[in-house]
Amino acid sequence: MPAHISSKLTAFSKVFQASIISFIAILALGVYDFVLPIFTEKNVENFALVGAIVSLVYVASFLTEVPVGLAVDKYGRIKVLLLSMVAMGLLGLAYFLSANLILIAILSVVFGIISVAFWVPSSVLIRDYSPRKMMSQAEGVYMSLTQLGWIFGPILAGLIGTVFADKHNFLLVSLFMFMAAILGFAIFRGEKARRFRQAEKGHKHRSRITLLATIFKEYISVHRHAAPLYILTFSAYIWIAMEWAFVPLAGLQHFHFSEGGVGLILGAMMAVEGLLYYSSGFIMDKIGKRYIITAGFFLLFSSSYFMFLSISPAVFVFAALLAAASVSWILPGTEALLTEIVPANLYGEMSGVFDTSKDFGMIIGPLLGGALATGLLNPLAPFLPVIFVAGAATLYSGWVFWPSRKKHGR
């Protein structure tokens, strides 16, 4: 094996380990995100209510991000990560046993809270393990490996929904979460958080009502690109929310695909993302992040335009695959830029603030998409706001990043 490849594998060894654990957990989340809107729609037959139920998950996440980020810095990444996966496994069992829409809504709120305790420490671990000169590549490795969960999750969920019943997918959620927790205990056994003890000495905050506003102000003051990264990530996650909630429903309701068919389509979209994550991260490290991020939003603008206007199922699927590819041109760059501009002792706290942008997008997306689909009586209507958001983000990212010639702006 060539020396440069061997050294790169050694540098990424901990990134690989953390990514494998996250892959299994994300496999469960892929099943969950696919089945929740379909399971809900079959119970209520109303796109607006589907959007509201899906948004509840992310409303809970939005309100929990900062406290969890502080807990990650205080108690350790690994401890919080493992406990969250066990808790989500138990929630999967609760979903399987539930049949009441109100109970499903309550479980969705709880799931949103617990899922934050997975996302924040998992992303912080990758920041801890990333070699300083290969941050985009490290993010690309993490996203490529974990993307396998987003690929196979909806495919498995579609097959289970076709052969058995939608609710049986929640048993898969439990199985994969418990598997991830067991593997995490095995890999991190004895390591605990001592590797990061120095990094865990972040800001000390007293509990008060204004804590959220205080930490947001600290995030904004970290760097001049902190606020733009927040806005651009929010814009990307509006699309991510739409693709998980309304690509399957549009396929079922408008193009009359089978449940297994829409699972394959969503899995193929995730496969396109996964194939491009590492290569885009590699190019970002070589020529600069700002160009690729802007190109990603332009691709999203173009492809969502054709999704909204599509009449042919083939055009819809092809445009959806292009829209999925745009994500892999955006997220490695935004995540790597955040790692560059945030001090290591504030990774947990600042990641918690930054991740609220994702939750915000996942809240607005389903609510707006569900309301438009119901009001216009058009399952393709949720893709209309993606066109405007992606177009605005293309112009904004070019205005913010392209004039800069400084290293942190690349």
Buried (B, 14 or more C-beta within 10 A) or exposed (E): EEEEEEEBEEBBEBBEBBBBBBBBBBBBBBBBBBBBBBBBBEBBEBBBBBBBBBBBBBBBBBBBBBBBBBBBBBBBBBBBBBBBBBBBBEBBBBBBEBEEEEEBBBBBBBBBBBBBBBBBBBBBBBBBBBBEEBBBBBBBBBBBBBBBBBBBBBBBBBBBBBEEEBBBBBBBBBBBBBBBBBBBBEBBEEEEBEBBEEBBEBEEEEEEEEBBEBBBEBBEEBBBBBBBBBBBBBBBBBBBBBBBBBBBBBBBBBBEBEBBBBBBBBBBBBBBBBBBBBBBBBBBBEEBBBBBBBBBBBBBBBBBBBBBBBEEBEEBBBBBBBBBBBBBBBBBBBBBBBBBBBEBBBBBBBBBBBBBBBBBBBBBBBBBBBBBBBEEEBBBBBBBBBBEBBBBBBEBBBEBBEEBEEEEBB
